[in-house]
Amino acid sequence: MEDKKYLKLNDIESYKIAFQLSNYVWDIVVKWDYFAQKTLGAQFVDSTDSISANIAEGFGRYGKKDKIKFYRIAFGSMYESLDWNEKAIKRNLISNDVYQHIFSELDKLPKSIHSLIKYTNEKLID
């Protein structure tokens, strides 16, 4: 008899990328001065946290449509994070190396989240 392997949250590529990125952004923002943290920093942390959090929430939902709704919210948070990354470099809050790292991680997410949505659509029954 074959053992079924169940998908776990940590098996999802987009979740792993987003989770690591959110902690990376936190480690950067926590070192900023109060004004930068209060204005741009809190939003930047919230938007990157929201990517992995919405993937996790979608993963925990039962219905296909409900899951996909949260994965799409994560997609929107990814774009919001791109905006905060642009503002952070423009306002000299992060180095070019930090900017590039965040950008490259965010750049991996559209394909990964779309793959998750496609997988959910194909493998789950309504």
Backbone torsions as a table, in degrees:
resi	resn	phi	psi	omega
1	MET	NA	133.1	-176.6
2	GLU	-85.5	131.8	175.5
3	ASP	-79.3	132.1	176.4
4	LYS	-78.5	138.0	174.8
5	LYS	-100.7	119.5	179.6
6	TYR	-92.9	139.0	178.0
7	LEU	-66.4	133.2	176.8
8	LYS	-112.2	156.8	-178.9
9	LEU	-54.0	-43.1	-179.1
10	ASN	-72.6	-1.8	173.1
11	ASP	-85.5	-13.2	-174.6
12	ILE	-86.0	117.8	-176.4
13	GLU	-57.2	-47.8	-177.3
14	SER	-63.0	-35.0	177.3
15	TYR	-64.9	-47.4	-178.6
16	LYS	-61.2	-44.1	178.7
17	ILE	-61.5	-49.4	-176.6
18	ALA	-65.8	-39.8	179.9
19	PHE	-63.0	-48.2	179.1
20	GLN	-63.3	-40.5	179.8
21	LEU	-64.5	-41.4	-178.4
22	SER	-62.9	-38.0	177.3
23	ASN	-71.3	-33.8	175.0
24	TYR	-62.8	-47.4	179.1
25	VAL	-62.6	-42.1	177.0
26	TRP	-55.9	-48.3	-178.3
27	ASP	-61.3	-29.0	177.2
28	ILE	-76.9	-52.5	-172.7
29	VAL	-66.0	-33.9	-176.9
30	VAL	-62.2	-18.4	-179.8
31	LYS	-91.9	-7.2	-179.1
32	TRP	-74.2	163.4	175.2
33	ASP	-71.8	166.8	-173.4
34	TYR	-56.0	-47.1	-177.2
35	PHE	-60.9	-46.4	180.0
36	ALA	-64.5	-39.8	177.8
37	GLN	-63.9	-44.7	-174.6
38	LYS	-67.6	-36.9	-175.4
39	THR	-89.5	-75.3	-176.2
40	LEU	-82.1	-40.5	-173.2
41	GLY	-59.5	-47.6	-178.5
42	ALA	-61.8	-39.9	178.9
43	GLN	-67.1	-40.1	179.9
44	PHE	-64.0	-46.7	178.1
45	VAL	-63.4	-45.2	179.9
46	ASP	-58.7	-44.5	-176.4
47	SER	-69.0	-39.7	178.4
48	THR	-71.9	-38.1	175.1
49	ASP	-60.3	-37.7	-176.1
50	SER	-64.8	-28.6	-179.5
51	ILE	-62.9	-58.3	-178.1
52	SER	-68.3	-34.5	-179.4
53	ALA	-64.1	-40.5	179.3
54	ASN	-73.2	-33.1	173.8
55	ILE	-64.2	-43.6	178.6
56	ALA	-62.5	-44.3	-179.9
57	GLU	-64.5	-42.8	177.3
58	GLY	-61.2	-41.1	179.2
59	PHE	-59.8	-35.3	-178.2
60	GLY	-81.7	-8.0	179.2
61	ARG	-81.4	157.2	-174.7
62	TYR	-87.5	-48.4	-174.0
63	GLY	-83.7	148.7	-179.2
64	LYS	-58.6	-48.1	-178.1
65	LYS	-63.1	-39.6	178.5
66	ASP	-64.1	-44.8	178.5
67	LYS	-58.1	-50.8	-175.7
68	ILE	-63.4	-35.7	177.4
69	LYS	-56.5	-45.4	-179.8
70	PHE	-71.0	-34.3	176.7
71	TYR	-65.2	-35.0	177.5
72	ARG	-71.3	-34.7	174.8
73	ILE	-63.5	-40.9	176.7
74	ALA	-59.4	-39.3	178.4
75	PHE	-61.1	-43.2	177.4
76	GLY	-64.3	-39.9	177.7
77	SER	-64.5	-31.5	176.6
78	MET	-63.1	-44.0	177.7
79	TYR	-66.5	-37.7	176.2
80	GLU	-62.0	-40.8	178.8
81	SER	-63.6	-36.9	175.1
82	LEU	-58.9	-41.5	179.5
83	ASP	-63.5	-45.4	179.9
84	TRP	-65.9	-34.3	177.0
85	ASN	-63.4	-42.2	177.5
86	GLU	-62.6	-42.6	179.8
87	LYS	-66.9	-39.2	-179.0
88	ALA	-63.2	-40.2	178.7
89	ILE	-72.3	-40.2	-179.1
90	LYS	-63.6	-33.6	-177.8
91	ARG	-95.7	14.4	175.9
92	ASN	58.3	35.5	178.2
93	LEU	-92.9	-21.1	178.6
94	ILE	-132.9	155.3	177.2
95	SER	-78.0	166.6	177.6
96	ASN	-63.2	-37.0	178.2
97	ASP	-63.3	-43.7	177.8
98	VAL	-63.9	-45.8	178.1
99	TYR	-55.5	-48.7	-178.1
100	GLN	-63.1	-40.4	178.9
101	HIS	-63.1	-48.4	179.8
102	ILE	-61.5	-45.8	-179.8
103	PHE	-59.5	-44.9	-177.3
104	SER	-66.0	-35.6	177.4
105	GLU	-69.4	-43.4	178.1
106	LEU	-63.8	-34.2	-178.4
107	ASP	-66.8	-22.0	177.5
108	LYS	-77.5	-21.4	-168.8
109	LEU	-74.7	-37.1	-178.7
110	PRO	-56.0	-49.3	179.7
111	LYS	-62.8	-42.1	-177.7
112	SER	-66.6	-43.2	179.0
113	ILE	-68.9	-40.5	177.0
114	HIS	-62.0	-37.2	176.8
115	SER	-64.0	-39.1	177.4
116	LEU	-64.0	-42.5	177.9
117	ILE	-64.1	-44.8	179.7
118	LYS	-61.7	-46.0	178.6
119	TYR	-58.9	-45.2	-179.8
120	THR	-62.0	-43.3	179.6
121	ASN	-63.6	-38.9	-174.8
122	GLU	-83.2	-34.8	-170.8
123	LYS	-96.0	-23.1	-177.2
124	LEU	-98.6	147.1	176.3
125	ILE	-94.5	141.8	-179.7
126	ASP	-53.8	NA	NA
